[in-house]
Amino acid sequence: MHRVEYHRVLLDEAVRLGAKIRLDSNVIGVDMEGRSLTLSDGEIYHADVIFGADGMLQFTNLSTLIPKGR
């Protein structure tokens, strides 16, 4: 499977399951304890899992927020 097709499958399934997709957002903080992230516009998102697709050496770098004990 080509990478573009793989991305489409992941996106379609995420949307089907109710994921919120945010593009062109600047993450300024990740709180692992509170399972949240803060965007530069002041919005705060709480989630079990947050993926940042901002490049290998960037801020979120596929941060996975998992509660303690899991």
N, C-alpha and C positions, 0 to 999 in steps of 0.2 A: 504494500500500500504506500502510495506517495505521501509525503509529509502534508501536502495541502489537503488531501483526502482525509488523512488522520485528524487534522485540525477541524475539518467540517464535521466529522463524526462526533468529536468531543464537544464542539459548540452546540450541535443539534441536541445531543443528550443532556447537556447542562441546561439548556433552555427548556427542554421538555420536563426536567425535574424541578424547574422553578428558579434556577440560578439567575442572579442579577449580573449582567455584563456591563462593565464601565470601561469606556475607551478614553484615551487622551486625558488621563487623570494623573495628577502629581501626588504621590504618597509622601507625606512628611513624617509619619510616625506609625510604628507597629507596636502594639501592646500585647505581648504573648500571654500575660496573666489574664488580661481582660478580654482576650480573643477579639481584638478590634484593630482597625487601622484608621488613620486620620488623613484626609486629603487636604491639599493646599487651599481649597475653597471652604474649609471648616467642617465639611461633612464627616461624620464618624460612622463606620460600618462595623457591625458585630456579626461574627459568623463562626461556624465550626471549622471551615476551611476557606482560606483566601489564597489564590494563586496570582502572583505578579509576573506578567510576561514582559518585563522591561529590560531584558538582556542579562547576560551572565554576570556582569560586574556591576549591576545597578542596585537600587535600594531594596526592593522587595525580594528579588531573585528567588522566586518560587517559595516564598515564606508559607509554611503550613502551620496554622494555629490549631493546636490540639489541646483540649483541656487535660489537666493533670489526672492521672489515674486511668488513662485510656491506653 
